[in-house]
Amino acid sequence: MEIAKAAHLNRTATLADVGNVACFVASDKAGAITDATVNISAGAIVDY
C-alpha cells in the first residue's frame, strides 16, 4: 500500500488501534484531556 509506505511507522492504523485510542480517550486516564484531536494515522498525516 502506498499509504503505509508514506507513513512514519510504515503501516496503517488498524481497527484495533482505533478501538484502543477510543477506549483510552473515554477512560479516566484521559480525564485531563479537553478539546483535543487524536491523530491515529501512524504518521501518514503529520500535525504541528
C-alpha distance matrix in Angstrom:
0.0 3.8 5.5 5.4 6.6 8.9 10.3 13.5 13.0 9.6 8.6 8.9 12.5 13.7 16.7 18.8 18.0 19.0 22.1 23.1 23.1 25.0 27.5 28.1 28.7 31.1 32.9 36.0 34.0 32.6 36.1 36.4 33.2 34.1 32.4 29.0 25.4 23.0 19.6 17.1 13.9 13.5 14.4 12.0 15.3 18.3 21.7 24.9
3.8 0.0 3.8 5.5 5.1 6.3 8.8 12.2 12.7 9.6 9.6 10.0 13.6 15.6 18.6 20.8 19.4 20.2 23.5 24.4 23.9 25.9 28.6 28.8 29.1 31.7 33.6 36.6 34.5 32.8 36.2 36.1 32.8 33.5 31.5 28.1 24.5 22.5 18.9 17.0 13.4 13.2 13.0 10.2 13.3 16.1 19.6 22.7
5.5 3.8 0.0 3.8 5.4 5.2 6.2 10.0 10.6 8.3 7.7 7.1 10.4 13.0 15.9 18.0 16.2 16.8 20.3 21.1 20.3 22.3 25.2 25.3 25.4 28.1 30.1 32.9 30.9 29.1 32.4 32.4 29.0 29.7 27.7 24.3 20.7 18.7 15.1 13.3 9.7 9.8 9.8 6.8 9.9 13.0 16.3 19.6
5.4 5.5 3.8 0.0 3.8 5.4 5.2 8.3 7.8 4.9 4.2 5.3 9.0 11.4 14.9 16.4 14.6 16.0 19.3 19.6 19.3 21.7 24.1 24.1 24.7 27.5 29.0 31.9 29.6 28.2 31.8 31.8 28.7 29.9 28.4 24.8 21.3 18.8 15.2 12.8 9.6 8.4 9.2 7.5 11.2 13.7 17.2 20.4
6.6 5.1 5.4 3.8 0.0 3.8 5.6 8.0 8.4 5.1 6.9 8.9 12.6 15.1 18.6 19.9 18.0 19.5 22.8 22.9 22.4 25.0 27.4 27.1 27.7 30.6 32.1 34.7 32.2 30.8 34.3 34.1 31.0 32.2 30.7 27.0 23.7 21.2 17.5 15.6 12.3 10.6 10.3 8.7 12.4 14.3 18.0 20.8
8.9 6.3 5.2 5.4 3.8 0.0 3.8 6.6 8.6 6.7 8.4 9.5 12.7 15.9 19.1 20.6 18.1 19.2 22.8 22.8 21.7 24.3 26.9 26.3 26.5 29.6 31.2 33.7 31.2 29.4 32.8 32.2 29.0 29.9 28.2 24.6 21.2 19.2 15.4 14.2 10.7 9.6 8.1 6.0 9.2 11.0 14.7 17.4
10.3 8.8 6.2 5.2 5.6 3.8 0.0 3.8 5.4 5.0 6.3 7.2 9.8 13.2 16.6 17.6 14.8 16.1 19.6 19.3 18.1 20.9 23.4 22.6 22.9 26.2 27.6 30.0 27.4 25.8 29.2 28.7 25.7 26.8 25.3 21.6 18.4 16.0 12.3 10.9 7.6 5.9 4.7 3.9 7.5 9.1 12.7 15.6
13.5 12.2 10.0 8.3 8.0 6.6 3.8 0.0 3.8 5.5 7.9 9.6 11.5 14.9 18.2 18.5 15.4 17.2 20.5 19.4 18.2 21.4 23.5 22.2 22.8 26.2 27.1 29.2 26.3 24.8 28.3 27.6 24.8 26.4 25.3 21.5 18.7 16.1 12.6 11.6 9.2 6.4 4.5 6.3 9.0 9.0 12.4 14.6
13.0 12.7 10.6 7.8 8.4 8.6 5.4 3.8 0.0 3.8 5.4 7.8 9.5 12.4 15.9 15.7 12.9 15.3 18.3 17.1 16.5 19.9 21.6 20.5 21.6 24.8 25.5 27.8 24.9 23.9 27.5 27.3 24.7 26.6 25.8 22.0 19.3 16.2 13.0 11.0 9.2 5.5 6.1 8.2 11.2 11.7 14.8 17.3
9.6 9.6 8.3 4.9 5.1 6.7 5.0 5.5 3.8 0.0 3.8 7.1 10.0 12.5 16.3 16.7 14.5 16.8 19.8 19.2 18.9 22.0 23.9 23.3 24.4 27.4 28.3 30.8 28.1 27.1 30.8 30.6 27.9 29.6 28.6 24.8 21.8 18.8 15.4 13.1 10.6 7.6 8.3 8.6 12.3 13.6 17.1 19.7
8.6 9.6 7.7 4.2 6.9 8.4 6.3 7.9 5.4 3.8 0.0 3.8 6.7 8.9 12.6 13.3 11.5 13.7 16.6 16.4 16.5 19.3 21.2 21.1 22.2 24.9 26.1 28.9 26.5 25.5 29.2 29.5 26.7 28.3 27.2 23.6 20.4 17.3 14.1 11.2 8.9 6.5 8.7 8.7 12.2 14.2 17.4 20.5
8.9 10.0 7.1 5.3 8.9 9.5 7.2 9.6 7.8 7.1 3.8 0.0 3.8 6.4 9.8 11.2 9.4 10.8 14.0 14.5 14.3 16.6 19.0 19.2 20.0 22.5 24.1 27.1 25.1 23.8 27.3 27.8 24.8 26.1 24.8 21.3 18.0 15.0 12.0 8.8 6.5 5.8 8.5 7.8 10.8 13.5 16.2 19.7
12.5 13.6 10.4 9.0 12.6 12.7 9.8 11.5 9.5 10.0 6.7 3.8 0.0 3.8 6.8 8.0 5.8 7.1 10.3 10.8 10.7 12.9 15.2 15.6 16.5 18.8 20.4 23.5 21.7 20.5 24.0 24.7 21.8 23.2 22.2 18.8 15.6 12.5 10.1 6.4 5.9 5.8 9.3 9.5 11.5 13.9 15.9 19.4
13.7 15.6 13.0 11.4 15.1 15.9 13.2 14.9 12.4 12.5 8.9 6.4 3.8 0.0 3.8 5.2 5.0 6.5 8.6 9.8 10.9 12.5 14.3 15.5 16.8 18.5 20.0 23.4 21.9 21.1 24.6 25.9 23.2 24.6 23.9 20.8 17.8 14.7 13.0 9.3 9.5 9.4 13.1 13.2 15.1 17.7 19.5 23.0
16.7 18.6 15.9 14.9 18.6 19.1 16.6 18.2 15.9 16.3 12.6 9.8 6.8 3.8 0.0 3.8 5.4 5.0 6.1 8.5 9.9 10.5 12.2 14.2 15.3 16.4 18.2 21.8 20.9 20.1 23.3 25.0 22.4 23.7 22.9 20.3 17.6 14.7 13.9 10.5 11.5 12.3 15.8 15.9 17.2 19.8 21.1 24.6
18.8 20.8 18.0 16.4 19.9 20.6 17.6 18.5 15.7 16.7 13.3 11.2 8.0 5.2 3.8 0.0 3.8 5.4 5.0 6.0 8.6 9.7 10.4 12.1 14.1 15.2 16.2 19.7 18.6 18.4 21.7 23.6 21.4 23.2 23.1 20.4 18.2 14.9 14.5 11.0 12.8 12.7 16.4 17.3 18.7 20.7 21.9 25.1
18.0 19.4 16.2 14.6 18.0 18.1 14.8 15.4 12.9 14.5 11.5 9.4 5.8 5.0 5.4 3.8 0.0 3.8 5.4 5.1 6.2 8.6 9.9 10.6 12.3 14.2 15.3 18.6 16.9 16.3 19.8 21.2 18.8 20.7 20.5 17.5 15.1 11.7 11.0 7.5 9.6 9.5 13.0 14.4 15.5 17.2 18.2 21.4
19.0 20.2 16.8 16.0 19.5 19.2 16.1 17.2 15.3 16.8 13.7 10.8 7.1 6.5 5.0 5.4 3.8 0.0 3.8 5.5 5.3 6.2 8.6 10.0 10.6 12.2 14.2 17.7 16.6 15.4 18.6 20.1 17.4 18.7 18.1 15.4 13.0 10.0 9.9 7.1 9.6 10.8 14.0 14.7 15.1 17.1 17.6 20.9
22.1 23.5 20.3 19.3 22.8 22.8 19.6 20.5 18.3 19.8 16.6 14.0 10.3 8.6 6.1 5.0 5.4 3.8 0.0 3.8 5.5 5.0 6.1 8.6 9.9 10.5 12.1 15.8 15.3 14.7 17.6 19.8 17.6 19.1 19.1 16.9 15.1 12.3 13.1 10.5 13.3 14.2 17.5 18.5 18.8 20.6 20.9 23.9
23.1 24.4 21.1 19.6 22.9 22.8 19.3 19.4 17.1 19.2 16.4 14.5 10.8 9.8 8.5 6.0 5.1 5.5 3.8 0.0 3.8 5.4 5.1 6.2 8.7 9.9 10.5 13.8 12.6 12.5 15.8 17.8 16.0 18.2 18.7 16.3 14.9 11.8 12.7 10.3 13.4 13.5 16.7 18.5 18.9 20.0 20.2 22.9
23.1 23.9 20.3 19.3 22.4 21.7 18.1 18.2 16.5 18.9 16.5 14.3 10.7 10.9 9.9 8.6 6.2 5.3 5.5 3.8 0.0 3.8 5.4 5.1 6.1 8.5 9.8 12.9 11.5 10.3 13.7 15.2 12.9 14.8 15.1 12.5 11.2 8.1 9.5 7.9 11.6 12.3 14.9 16.7 16.4 17.3 17.0 19.6
25.0 25.9 22.3 21.7 25.0 24.3 20.9 21.4 19.9 22.0 19.3 16.6 12.9 12.5 10.5 9.7 8.6 6.2 5.0 5.4 3.8 0.0 3.8 5.5 5.2 6.1 8.5 12.1 11.8 10.4 13.1 15.2 12.9 14.2 14.4 12.6 11.5 9.4 11.5 10.4 13.8 15.3 17.8 19.1 18.5 19.7 19.0 21.7
27.5 28.6 25.2 24.1 27.4 26.9 23.4 23.5 21.6 23.9 21.2 19.0 15.2 14.3 12.2 10.4 9.9 8.6 6.1 5.1 5.4 3.8 0.0 3.8 5.6 5.2 6.1 9.8 9.8 9.6 12.1 14.9 13.5 15.4 16.4 14.9 14.5 12.3 14.5 13.2 16.8 17.6 20.3 22.0 21.7 22.5 21.9 24.3
28.1 28.8 25.3 24.1 27.1 26.3 22.6 22.2 20.5 23.3 21.1 19.2 15.6 15.5 14.2 12.1 10.6 10.0 8.6 6.2 5.1 5.5 3.8 0.0 3.8 5.4 5.1 8.0 6.8 6.4 9.6 11.9 10.7 13.2 14.8 13.0 13.1 10.7 13.2 12.5 16.3 16.7 19.1 21.3 20.7 20.9 20.0 22.0
28.7 29.1 25.4 24.7 27.7 26.5 22.9 22.8 21.6 24.4 22.2 20.0 16.5 16.8 15.3 14.1 12.3 10.6 9.9 8.7 6.1 5.2 5.6 3.8 0.0 3.8 5.5 8.1 7.6 5.4 8.0 10.0 8.0 9.9 11.1 9.8 10.3 8.8 12.0 12.3 16.0 17.2 19.1 21.0 19.8 20.0 18.5 20.4
31.1 31.7 28.1 27.5 30.6 29.6 26.2 26.2 24.8 27.4 24.9 22.5 18.8 18.5 16.4 15.2 14.2 12.2 10.5 9.9 8.5 6.1 5.2 5.4 3.8 0.0 3.8 6.9 8.3 7.0 8.3 11.2 10.1 11.4 12.9 12.5 13.2 12.2 15.4 15.4 19.0 20.4 22.5 24.2 23.0 23.5 22.0 23.9
32.9 33.6 30.1 29.0 32.1 31.2 27.6 27.1 25.5 28.3 26.1 24.1 20.4 20.0 18.2 16.2 15.3 14.2 12.1 10.5 9.8 8.5 6.1 5.1 5.5 3.8 0.0 3.8 5.3 5.8 7.1 10.5 10.5 12.7 15.0 14.5 15.6 14.3 17.4 17.2 20.9 21.7 23.8 26.0 25.0 25.2 23.8 25.4
36.0 36.6 32.9 31.9 34.7 33.7 30.0 29.2 27.8 30.8 28.9 27.1 23.5 23.4 21.8 19.7 18.6 17.7 15.8 13.8 12.9 12.1 9.8 8.0 8.1 6.9 3.8 0.0 3.8 5.3 4.9 8.5 9.9 12.4 15.4 15.4 17.3 16.3 19.6 19.8 23.6 24.2 26.0 28.4 27.3 26.9 25.2 26.3
34.0 34.5 30.9 29.6 32.2 31.2 27.4 26.3 24.9 28.1 26.5 25.1 21.7 21.9 20.9 18.6 16.9 16.6 15.3 12.6 11.5 11.8 9.8 6.8 7.6 8.3 5.3 3.8 0.0 3.8 5.5 7.9 9.0 12.4 15.3 14.5 16.2 14.7 17.6 17.9 21.6 21.7 23.4 26.1 25.1 24.5 22.9 23.9
32.6 32.8 29.1 28.2 30.8 29.4 25.8 24.8 23.9 27.1 25.5 23.8 20.5 21.1 20.1 18.4 16.3 15.4 14.7 12.5 10.3 10.4 9.6 6.4 5.4 7.0 5.8 5.3 3.8 0.0 3.8 5.6 5.5 8.7 11.5 10.8 12.7 11.7 15.0 15.8 19.5 20.1 21.5 24.0 22.6 21.9 20.0 21.0
36.1 36.2 32.4 31.8 34.3 32.8 29.2 28.3 27.5 30.8 29.2 27.3 24.0 24.6 23.3 21.7 19.8 18.6 17.6 15.8 13.7 13.1 12.1 9.6 8.0 8.3 7.1 4.9 5.5 3.8 0.0 3.8 5.6 8.0 11.5 11.9 14.5 14.4 18.0 19.2 22.8 23.7 24.9 27.2 25.5 24.7 22.5 23.1
36.4 36.1 32.4 31.8 34.1 32.2 28.7 27.6 27.3 30.6 29.5 27.8 24.7 25.9 25.0 23.6 21.2 20.1 19.8 17.8 15.2 15.2 14.9 11.9 10.0 11.2 10.5 8.5 7.9 5.6 3.8 0.0 3.8 6.4 10.1 10.6 13.7 14.0 17.5 19.3 22.7 23.6 24.2 26.6 24.6 23.3 20.7 20.8
33.2 32.8 29.0 28.7 31.0 29.0 25.7 24.8 24.7 27.9 26.7 24.8 21.8 23.2 22.4 21.4 18.8 17.4 17.6 16.0 12.9 12.9 13.5 10.7 8.0 10.1 10.5 9.9 9.0 5.5 5.6 3.8 0.0 3.8 6.9 6.8 9.9 10.5 14.0 16.1 19.4 20.6 21.1 23.3 21.1 20.0 17.4 17.8
34.1 33.5 29.7 29.9 32.2 29.9 26.8 26.4 26.6 29.6 28.3 26.1 23.2 24.6 23.7 23.2 20.7 18.7 19.1 18.2 14.8 14.2 15.4 13.2 9.9 11.4 12.7 12.4 12.4 8.7 8.0 6.4 3.8 0.0 3.8 5.7 9.3 11.1 14.7 17.3 20.3 22.1 22.3 24.1 21.4 20.5 17.5 17.8
32.4 31.5 27.7 28.4 30.7 28.2 25.3 25.3 25.8 28.6 27.2 24.8 22.2 23.9 22.9 23.1 20.5 18.1 19.1 18.7 15.1 14.4 16.4 14.8 11.1 12.9 15.0 15.4 15.3 11.5 11.5 10.1 6.9 3.8 0.0 3.8 7.0 9.9 13.2 16.1 18.8 21.0 21.0 22.2 19.3 18.6 15.5 16.0
29.0 28.1 24.3 24.8 27.0 24.6 21.6 21.5 22.0 24.8 23.6 21.3 18.8 20.8 20.3 20.4 17.5 15.4 16.9 16.3 12.5 12.6 14.9 13.0 9.8 12.5 14.5 15.4 14.5 10.8 11.9 10.6 6.8 5.7 3.8 0.0 3.8 6.4 9.6 12.6 15.2 17.3 17.3 18.6 15.9 15.1 12.2 13.2
25.4 24.5 20.7 21.3 23.7 21.2 18.4 18.7 19.3 21.8 20.4 18.0 15.6 17.8 17.6 18.2 15.1 13.0 15.1 14.9 11.2 11.5 14.5 13.1 10.3 13.2 15.6 17.3 16.2 12.7 14.5 13.7 9.9 9.3 7.0 3.8 0.0 3.8 6.4 9.5 11.8 14.3 14.3 15.3 12.5 12.4 10.0 11.9
23.0 22.5 18.7 18.8 21.2 19.2 16.0 16.1 16.2 18.8 17.3 15.0 12.5 14.7 14.7 14.9 11.7 10.0 12.3 11.8 8.1 9.4 12.3 10.7 8.8 12.2 14.3 16.3 14.7 11.7 14.4 14.0 10.5 11.1 9.9 6.4 3.8 0.0 3.8 6.3 9.2 11.2 11.8 13.3 11.3 11.4 9.9 12.4
19.6 18.9 15.1 15.2 17.5 15.4 12.3 12.6 13.0 15.4 14.1 12.0 10.1 13.0 13.9 14.5 11.0 9.9 13.1 12.7 9.5 11.5 14.5 13.2 12.0 15.4 17.4 19.6 17.6 15.0 18.0 17.5 14.0 14.7 13.2 9.6 6.4 3.8 0.0 3.8 5.7 7.9 8.2 9.5 7.7 8.3 7.8 11.0
17.1 17.0 13.3 12.8 15.6 14.2 10.9 11.6 11.0 13.1 11.2 8.8 6.4 9.3 10.5 11.0 7.5 7.1 10.5 10.3 7.9 10.4 13.2 12.5 12.3 15.4 17.2 19.8 17.9 15.8 19.2 19.3 16.1 17.3 16.1 12.6 9.5 6.3 3.8 0.0 3.8 5.6 7.6 8.9 8.6 10.1 10.8 14.1
13.9 13.4 9.7 9.6 12.3 10.7 7.6 9.2 9.2 10.6 8.9 6.5 5.9 9.5 11.5 12.8 9.6 9.6 13.3 13.4 11.6 13.8 16.8 16.3 16.0 19.0 20.9 23.6 21.6 19.5 22.8 22.7 19.4 20.3 18.8 15.2 11.8 9.2 5.7 3.8 0.0 3.8 5.2 5.3 5.9 8.3 10.2 13.8
13.5 13.2 9.8 8.4 10.6 9.6 5.9 6.4 5.5 7.6 6.5 5.8 5.8 9.4 12.3 12.7 9.5 10.8 14.2 13.5 12.3 15.3 17.6 16.7 17.2 20.4 21.7 24.2 21.7 20.1 23.7 23.6 20.6 22.1 21.0 17.3 14.3 11.2 7.9 5.6 3.8 0.0 3.8 5.7 7.7 9.1 11.6 14.7
14.4 13.0 9.8 9.2 10.3 8.1 4.7 4.5 6.1 8.3 8.7 8.5 9.3 13.1 15.8 16.4 13.0 14.0 17.5 16.7 14.9 17.8 20.3 19.1 19.1 22.5 23.8 26.0 23.4 21.5 24.9 24.2 21.1 22.3 21.0 17.3 14.3 11.8 8.2 7.6 5.2 3.8 0.0 3.8 5.3 5.8 8.9 11.9
12.0 10.2 6.8 7.5 8.7 6.0 3.9 6.3 8.2 8.6 8.7 7.8 9.5 13.2 15.9 17.3 14.4 14.7 18.5 18.5 16.7 19.1 22.0 21.3 21.0 24.2 26.0 28.4 26.1 24.0 27.2 26.6 23.3 24.1 22.2 18.6 15.3 13.3 9.5 8.9 5.3 5.7 3.8 0.0 3.8 6.4 9.8 13.0
15.3 13.3 9.9 11.2 12.4 9.2 7.5 9.0 11.2 12.3 12.2 10.8 11.5 15.1 17.2 18.7 15.5 15.1 18.8 18.9 16.4 18.5 21.7 20.7 19.8 23.0 25.0 27.3 25.1 22.6 25.5 24.6 21.1 21.4 19.3 15.9 12.5 11.3 7.7 8.6 5.9 7.7 5.3 3.8 0.0 3.8 6.5 10.0
18.3 16.1 13.0 13.7 14.3 11.0 9.1 9.0 11.7 13.6 14.2 13.5 13.9 17.7 19.8 20.7 17.2 17.1 20.6 20.0 17.3 19.7 22.5 20.9 20.0 23.5 25.2 26.9 24.5 21.9 24.7 23.3 20.0 20.5 18.6 15.1 12.4 11.4 8.3 10.1 8.3 9.1 5.8 6.4 3.8 0.0 3.8 6.7
21.7 19.6 16.3 17.2 18.0 14.7 12.7 12.4 14.8 17.1 17.4 16.2 15.9 19.5 21.1 21.9 18.2 17.6 20.9 20.2 17.0 19.0 21.9 20.0 18.5 22.0 23.8 25.2 22.9 20.0 22.5 20.7 17.4 17.5 15.5 12.2 10.0 9.9 7.8 10.8 10.2 11.6 8.9 9.8 6.5 3.8 0.0 3.8
24.9 22.7 19.6 20.4 20.8 17.4 15.6 14.6 17.3 19.7 20.5 19.7 19.4 23.0 24.6 25.1 21.4 20.9 23.9 22.9 19.6 21.7 24.3 22.0 20.4 23.9 25.4 26.3 23.9 21.0 23.1 20.8 17.8 17.8 16.0 13.2 11.9 12.4 11.0 14.1 13.8 14.7 11.9 13.0 10.0 6.7 3.8 0.0
